[in-house]
Amino acid sequence: MVLDDTDREALAETGVYLGSADRSATIVVCDHAQACLENAANGFELLPISSALERYPWLKERYYFKAISADYNENTALCAKQDNPLGFYLHVDKGVKIVLPVQAAMYMKSENIVQMIHNVIILEEESQVQVLTGCLAGQDMKQGTHIAVGEQYIGKNARLISTMVHAWGSGQFVHTHTGTIVEEGGRFESNYVSLRPAKHFVSNPQSWLVGRGASAKYLTVVLASPGTVVETGGTVYLNAEDTSAELAHRGVCTGGILKQGGLLVGKARCKAHVDCAGMLLSGDGNGYIESVPGLQSMHPDARMSHEASIGNIAPEQVQYLMSRGMDEREAISMLIRGFLGSGIEGLGPELDERIAQIVEVAGHGEE
């Protein structure tokens, strides 16, 4: 399958740039086929998951459906039944730190199909990589189902930064299931941004911090527009001493249904915090926000906290900014941007640009 200029423009919306010198490797899955594979660096291997399973028998024995069970639910069971699975395999060698990001795209062009993805990422000890993933529908596509299973294995003192951007059609159903295992001193940072919500999106990633000093940090930024249901969660099991976790949810609701959750399970001496914050911009009664952060302590030295907040833009804030020379559109955009980025440092240009797109749509609607 050949990707044309329209496809390239669609991929670029989610931060995936074909042929870019600023990426160390690229893989694109389009509908039910691999459309593109580019590698430009040493020290790691990026392959279609089907090729990796055929080449490495140990992959299925040690990793495949080990961070998340094949019978976890009906979606994972469907993925497990695939004879020729779609997705990618990324393996970073011991001690290798990849400077430029690896990028991947899961792209749907055809109407009314079910795309099932299974990605596996393995970082050996002392390694580091940033993975940028764009999951999207073609500009004219409205209906379809996307089911994704992700497994991530982060070795001793390794670091994985995962930034995922979604842009879907108004009639799509999207279900993602991710399991991450972090060993001693390992760091996992997950950034998720939804530019265009699916009709129904469900995600509850799970992480197990199994080594001393392991950490996990999740940032989720979503838009729930009219006619959509967005359910975001996250469960982190802090199983080892001196582990830490942070879950931060930021959501703007303009008429859809937004459900935010997060559960921290402390089984050892640890520090963890979950924060669910929503901004409700629609007053027509058709949309709502539900925020339910949760904590479960199983150790006397587990220090965990949570907070939840839901609000709107205060008219006096808009008026104040307008009195300082801004027009109303600029003032609203600034306040939404401040809310989405509140308390979040080091977003970086990739993520910051995507959040700016959400601000524009949330504050002023689709052009």
Secondary structure, DSSP 8 states (H G I E B T S, - for coil): ----HHHHHHHHHTT--TT-TT-SEEEEEETTEEEEEEE--SSEEEEEHHHHHHH-HHHHHHTTTTSS-TTSSHHHHHHHT-SS-BSEEEEE-TT-B-SS-EEEEEEE-STT-EEEEEEEEEE-TT-EEEEEEEEEE-TT--EEEEEEEEEEEE-TT-EEEEEEEEE--TEEEEEEEEEEEE-TT-EEEEEEEEEE--SEEEE--EEEE-STT-EEEEEEEEEE-TT-EEEE--EEEE-STTEEEEEEEEEEESSSEEEEEEEEEE-SSEEEEEEEEEEE---SSS-EEEEEEEEEE-STTEEEEEEEEEE---HHHHHHHHHTT--HHHHHHHHHHHHHTTT----HHHHHHHHHHHHHHHHH---
